[in-house]
């Protein structure tokens, strides 16, 4: 965990595939894959795609951004492009994270747009942005 955690933290919203993370942390891919799946079961990581895992804190920060986009939206709906513009990561990666949020019940997709359904804090923990508001 001491080898993996800082690498995942540095990757931020871009994240790393298991292969990229294994190379960066100098751990065999098969060993790392098993480890990541175990950490996801304990809740320390969230599996966004079969090949990408994120720290809960990273996803909480992402959720805070999505929530701010949602609150600023006059019609109460937001697009993946709006979130992409605020996070500076690619469209596909944003969609993967938002689809994960859909599965977790944080967001709901309605056509090409999304709405926030639940407070993400009980699911992901608070974000740095939220902590600074208190």
Buried (B, 14 or more C-beta within 10 A) or exposed (E): EEEBBEBBEEBBBBBBBBEBBBBBBEBEBEEBBEBBEEBBEEEBBBBBBEBBBBBBBBBBBBBBBBBBBBEEBEEEBBBBEBBBEBBEBEEEBBBBBBBBBBEBEBBBBEEEBBBBEBEBBEBBBBBEBBEEEE
